[in-house]
Amino acid sequence: MTGPVVIIGAGPAGLSAAWTLQQQGLKNVIVLEREAEAGGLPRHCGHVGFGVFDFHRVWRGPEYARQLRERLAPGTIRCGTSVLALKPGGELSIRDAEGVHALQASQVLLTTGTRETPRSARMVSGTRPFGVMNTGSLQRYAYETGQRPFQHPVVVGSEWVAFSSLLTLRHLGVRPLALVEAGDEVLAPGPAALISDTVFGVPVHTQTRLQSIHGEERVEGVTLLQHGEEIFLPCDGVILSGQFVPEASLVRQSHLQLDAGTGGPAIDSFWRCSDPSYFAAGNVLRPVEHSGVAAAEGVAAARAMLQARDGVLPAADAAIPVTVSAPLAYLYPQRLYAQKPLHHKLLLRARVSQRTEGTLRWLADGVTLGRQRLSARPCRRVQLHWPAGDWQGARQLELRMEP
Ligand SMILES: Cc1cc2nc3c(=O)[nH]c(=O)nc-3n(C[C@H](O)[C@H](O)[C@H](O)COP(=O)(O)OP(=O)(O)OC[C@H]3O[C@@H](n4cnc5c(N)ncnc54)[C@H](O)[C@@H]3O)c2cc1C
């Protein structure tokens, strides 16, 4: 194998992967990052909650990002470098200060993360005044400028990132008027609604949908649809939180297979994409998880890349695809091997699209291998292990909820 190992994206997944490769003695490792500084999303999250799983410490995002960066060999990270295209066999098109050029990698790891759904894709009508932000841009604005973009905003969405925005707003001395969720229940785990009300003083309204935003230069109010009734709420800002999607535009425009369920690249149980020169880990694989999961996936993918270099992985074309159907929204890895690794140890991650109570059936070529009770809620990780059983020679694996 010639050429460097190239990691695209210097967030927790990419930086943890680079560190793992260097710990194992691999010297020719480059991390490409389009921003001016490495660290990914945590760089802009000034609140605590990072480092627990990988460093066993509790840090603010910027400190966590610094720790991830500083354990790499000098010169590993190239900031201000955007990857523009992925080509077969690990050839990349990149843009840096010298212009656009090609880079041939021996292996590539995609760790480009995730992003929140913008307003344009949320079907919210009305005007386009200043004061409409997603959580990521709110955090960046707050911690970089220290200024308040608004005094009385409304937070839309109730995934855990909405509660992260409450922390950021408190840091700015801003108390939102309300947190609204279109669904029947709060999506964040734990007693999030109670905390919002009692700790932050922000009432939570479920079954409440943002219909339109009003105001010419600045936000002046929103129309909410609550239990079938339209309500005008005067406010000066709107935070559109959550509804994450993988940052997979590179994959979408490439020869690599994209998974319709996750919206990210489809991988096998060794983190390999459909072209075995490419691997993927972290939030690019599915809508957002916390940084500990992303970092652990970066480490696991780096180990698999080393195994591939040693020639000990099964041939990629021996993989057996796994399909899922509603209410399972997605599952990854999407391709497994009959031989390795031991399947009771292989962790499969899934999510459901609606509150689910029932029995999950595991099938190989239509033959039932096992059953398992499943109780799950949307926006929560579901961890599964493939059941013991013989599926040598199978062509298609499937997970199905029993009616
Ligand atoms: C508002 C908010 C609050 C959060 N709070 C917490 C928390 O308290 N605790 C916690 O554990 N987690 C938290 N998270 C989640 C955590 O930030 C993510 O899990 C973690 O950052 C994912 O790491 P990653 O490496 O997969 O992706 P990212 O951190 O998103 O990094 C991806 C990197 O890839 C780069 N990139 C993308 N495309 C290209 C390209 N074409 N070329 C070059 N570079 C590219 C990006 O610039 C970025 O730096 C929070 C997330 C958000 C949005």
The ligand as an SDF file (V2000), in Angstrom:
LIG
                    3D

 53 58  0  0  0  0  0  0  0  0999 V2000
  -24.9120   21.8350   19.9740 C   0  0  0  0  0  0  0  0  0  0  0  0
  -24.2250   20.5230   20.2820 C   0  0  0  0  0  0  0  0  0  0  0  0
  -23.9080   20.1920   21.6080 C   0  0  0  0  0  0  0  0  0  0  0  0
  -23.2610   18.9930   21.9110 C   0  0  0  0  0  0  0  0  0  0  0  0
  -22.9740   18.6750   23.2140 N   0  0  0  0  0  0  0  0  0  0  0  0
  -22.3290   17.5190   23.4960 C   0  0  0  0  0  0  0  0  0  0  0  0
  -21.9530   17.1930   24.8400 C   0  0  0  0  0  0  0  0  0  0  0  0
  -22.2310   17.9420   25.7840 O   0  0  0  0  0  0  0  0  0  0  0  0
  -21.2660   16.0220   25.0580 N   0  0  0  0  0  0  0  0  0  0  0  0
  -20.9510   15.1760   24.0500 C   0  0  0  0  0  0  0  0  0  0  0  0
  -20.3130   14.1370   24.2920 O   0  0  0  0  0  0  0  0  0  0  0  0
  -21.2910   15.4400   22.7600 N   0  0  0  0  0  0  0  0  0  0  0  0
  -21.9770   16.5860   22.4690 C   0  0  0  0  0  0  0  0  0  0  0  0
  -22.3130   16.8830   21.1830 N   0  0  0  0  0  0  0  0  0  0  0  0
  -22.0400   15.8610   20.1390 C   0  0  0  0  0  0  0  0  0  0  0  0
  -20.5820   15.8990   19.6840 C   0  0  0  0  0  0  0  0  0  0  0  0
  -20.2180   17.2210   19.3650 O   0  0  0  0  0  0  0  0  0  0  0  0
  -20.4350   14.9700   18.4880 C   0  0  0  0  0  0  0  0  0  0  0  0
  -20.8330   13.6740   18.8780 O   0  0  0  0  0  0  0  0  0  0  0  0
  -19.0080   14.8600   17.9850 C   0  0  0  0  0  0  0  0  0  0  0  0
  -18.4840   16.1240   17.7010 O   0  0  0  0  0  0  0  0  0  0  0  0
  -18.9910   13.9740   16.7270 C   0  0  0  0  0  0  0  0  0  0  0  0
  -17.6800   13.8270   16.3020 O   0  0  0  0  0  0  0  0  0  0  0  0
  -17.3150   13.5520   14.7780 P   0  0  0  0  0  0  0  0  0  0  0  0
  -15.8340   13.4750   14.7530 O   0  0  0  0  0  0  0  0  0  0  0  0
  -18.0970   12.4240   14.2650 O   0  0  0  0  0  0  0  0  0  0  0  0
  -17.8160   14.8390   13.9630 O   0  0  0  0  0  0  0  0  0  0  0  0
  -17.5640   16.4070   14.1150 P   0  0  0  0  0  0  0  0  0  0  0  0
  -17.2040   16.7910   15.4940 O   0  0  0  0  0  0  0  0  0  0  0  0
  -18.7620   17.0440   13.5050 O   0  0  0  0  0  0  0  0  0  0  0  0
  -16.3010   16.6870   13.1810 O   0  0  0  0  0  0  0  0  0  0  0  0
  -16.3600   16.5810   11.7800 C   0  0  0  0  0  0  0  0  0  0  0  0
  -15.2580   17.4500   11.1870 C   0  0  0  0  0  0  0  0  0  0  0  0
  -15.1610   17.1820    9.7730 O   0  0  0  0  0  0  0  0  0  0  0  0
  -14.8790   18.3970    9.1090 C   0  0  0  0  0  0  0  0  0  0  0  0
  -15.2610   18.2540    7.7070 N   0  0  0  0  0  0  0  0  0  0  0  0
  -16.4990   17.9870    7.2050 C   0  0  0  0  0  0  0  0  0  0  0  0
  -16.4550   17.8960    5.8590 N   0  0  0  0  0  0  0  0  0  0  0  0
  -15.1590   18.0870    5.4930 C   0  0  0  0  0  0  0  0  0  0  0  0
  -14.4870   18.1160    4.2380 C   0  0  0  0  0  0  0  0  0  0  0  0
  -15.1510   17.9030    3.0850 N   0  0  0  0  0  0  0  0  0  0  0  0
  -13.1610   18.3620    4.2300 N   0  0  0  0  0  0  0  0  0  0  0  0
  -12.4730   18.5640    5.3830 C   0  0  0  0  0  0  0  0  0  0  0  0
  -13.0750   18.5570    6.6150 N   0  0  0  0  0  0  0  0  0  0  0  0
  -14.3930   18.3170    6.6560 C   0  0  0  0  0  0  0  0  0  0  0  0
  -15.7370   19.4100    9.8680 C   0  0  0  0  0  0  0  0  0  0  0  0
  -15.2790   20.7390    9.6580 O   0  0  0  0  0  0  0  0  0  0  0  0
  -15.5510   18.9450   11.3090 C   0  0  0  0  0  0  0  0  0  0  0  0
  -14.4610   19.5840   11.9400 O   0  0  0  0  0  0  0  0  0  0  0  0
  -22.9390   18.0940   20.8600 C   0  0  0  0  0  0  0  0  0  0  0  0
  -23.2650   18.4260   19.5220 C   0  0  0  0  0  0  0  0  0  0  0  0
  -23.9100   19.6220   19.2420 C   0  0  0  0  0  0  0  0  0  0  0  0
  -24.2550   19.9740   17.8160 C   0  0  0  0  0  0  0  0  0  0  0  0
  1  2  1  0
  2  3  1  0
  2 52  2  0
  3  4  2  0
  4  5  1  0
  4 50  1  0
  5  6  2  0
  6  7  1  0
  6 13  1  0
  7  8  2  0
  7  9  1  0
  9 10  1  0
 10 11  2  0
 10 12  1  0
 12 13  2  0
 13 14  1  0
 14 15  1  0
 14 50  1  0
 15 16  1  0
 16 17  1  0
 16 18  1  0
 18 19  1  0
 18 20  1  0
 20 21  1  0
 20 22  1  0
 22 23  1  0
 23 24  1  0
 24 25  2  0
 24 26  1  0
 24 27  1  0
 27 28  1  0
 28 29  2  0
 28 30  1  0
 28 31  1  0
 31 32  1  0
 32 33  1  0
 33 34  1  0
 33 48  1  0
 34 35  1  0
 35 36  1  0
 35 46  1  0
 36 37  1  0
 36 45  1  0
 37 38  2  0
 38 39  1  0
 39 40  1  0
 39 45  2  0
 40 41  1  0
 40 42  2  0
 42 43  1  0
 43 44  2  0
 44 45  1  0
 46 47  1  0
 46 48  1  0
 48 49  1  0
 50 51  2  0
 51 52  1  0
 52 53  1  0
M  END
$$$$
